[in-house]
Amino acid sequence: MEIATIKSQLYTSYNDLFLQGNKTACELLDADRATIWLVDHETNVLWSKVADGVPVIRIPKKTGIVGYVVDHGHMFNIKDA
């Protein structure tokens, strides 16, 4: 099996895992949608891996609510948002 084929299969598996995790989180939290954010420590950027219906979002690491959560290391719940 070629390296490119293996990489492609791993990428697909990880994407499926993220999508399923996102769907499960929405069901458990009774949420309409959710976004999975990844941290790029080299560039200090947060980027969305899975966001329902929107393209990839890239923001500075300490920006907004997601930046606060990453910086402080705990959940921030906004009821009825």
C-alpha positions as semicolon CSV with decimal commas, in nm:
position;residue;x (nm);y (nm);z (nm)
1;M;0,000;0,000;0,000
2;E;0,135;0,342;-0,091
3;I;0,205;0,606;0,173
4;A;-0,032;0,849;-0,003
5;T;-0,314;0,595;0,019
6;I;-0,250;0,533;0,389
7;K;-0,242;0,908;0,459
8;S;-0,567;0,955;0,268
9;Q;-0,737;0,677;0,465
10;L;-0,613;0,819;0,797
11;Y;-0,734;1,167;0,702
12;T;-1,077;1,028;0,615
13;S;-1,089;0,830;0,940
14;Y;-0,997;1,136;1,148
15;N;-1,252;1,351;0,966
16;D;-1,520;1,088;1,028
17;L;-1,418;1,075;1,395
18;F;-1,444;1,454;1,430
19;L;-1,780;1,463;1,252
20;Q;-1,923;1,184;1,469
21;G;-1,786;1,343;1,786
22;N;-1,941;1,675;1,690
23;K;-2,277;1,513;1,617
24;T;-2,269;1,323;1,948
25;A;-2,178;1,638;2,143
26;C;-2,473;1,823;1,989
27;E;-2,709;1,541;2,082
28;L;-2,579;1,516;2,439
29;L;-2,592;1,891;2,495
30;D;-2,920;1,940;2,306
31;A;-2,737;2,192;2,087
32;D;-2,831;2,301;1,737
33;R;-2,468;2,302;1,629
34;A;-2,112;2,285;1,756
35;T;-1,763;2,368;1,639
36;I;-1,448;2,169;1,709
37;W;-1,150;2,401;1,746
38;L;-0,788;2,296;1,705
39;V;-0,492;2,491;1,843
40;D;-0,188;2,561;1,628
41;H;0,075;2,631;1,894
42;E;0,338;2,730;1,637
43;T;0,131;3,020;1,497
44;N;-0,091;3,083;1,805
45;V;-0,399;3,043;1,589
46;L;-0,725;2,858;1,657
47;W;-0,898;2,701;1,362
48;S;-1,227;2,524;1,324
49;K;-1,205;2,161;1,223
50;V;-1,577;2,096;1,213
51;A;-1,827;2,380;1,193
52;D;-2,176;2,310;1,064
53;G;-2,240;2,491;0,738
54;V;-1,945;2,733;0,744
55;P;-1,595;2,729;0,597
56;V;-1,282;2,694;0,813
57;I;-1,246;2,980;1,062
58;R;-0,900;3,097;1,177
59;I;-0,858;3,340;1,465
60;P;-0,578;3,449;1,703
61;K;-0,545;3,210;1,998
62;K;-0,675;3,447;2,268
63;T;-0,971;3,585;2,071
64;G;-1,334;3,557;2,179
65;I;-1,501;3,296;2,394
66;V;-1,312;3,006;2,238
67;G;-0,984;3,187;2,308
68;Y;-1,090;3,236;2,669
69;V;-1,168;2,865;2,704
70;V;-0,834;2,763;2,551
71;D;-0,646;3,012;2,768
72;H;-0,819;2,913;3,095
73;G;-0,863;2,542;3,025
74;H;-1,224;2,499;3,131
75;M;-1,571;2,504;2,980
76;F;-1,767;2,825;2,940
77;N;-2,142;2,762;2,912
78;I;-2,376;3,027;2,774
79;K;-2,732;2,922;2,849
80;D;-2,991;2,987;2,579
81;A;-2,735;3,137;2,343
